[in-house]
Amino acid sequence: MNDIPSTDQLFLEIAKRHMPSVETLETRNRDALDFHDVAVWSIRNSLAEAYAAGQAAAKRSKKRSR
């Protein structure tokens, strides 16, 4: 069984953790649902977490290819 989340799942988990007003990353075609007031530190922390997840995935992939 694969315990590694898909990229979309990972992005949503990160977004929810740092930006609680975000319920989904799907377009819902309503400004009130698709646009959020978000603090810059929340965006920065989300990007940093996603970057770290990418680095960890690359390391796992490199280990598997040996």
C-alpha positions, 0 to 999 in steps of 0.5 A: 500500500502506498502511504505517500499522498498525491501531489494534490492531496499534499498541497491541500493538506499544506494549505489547510494547515497554514490557511484554515479558511481554505477548504479546497483547492478546486475552482468553485467559480465564486469570488467569495469561495475562490479568493482568500485574505491570507497573511504573507507568513502563511503563504511563505510557510506553505511554500517552505513546507511544500519545498521541504516535501519535494526535497524529501520526495527526491531523497526517497526517489534517489534511495529507491533508484540505487 
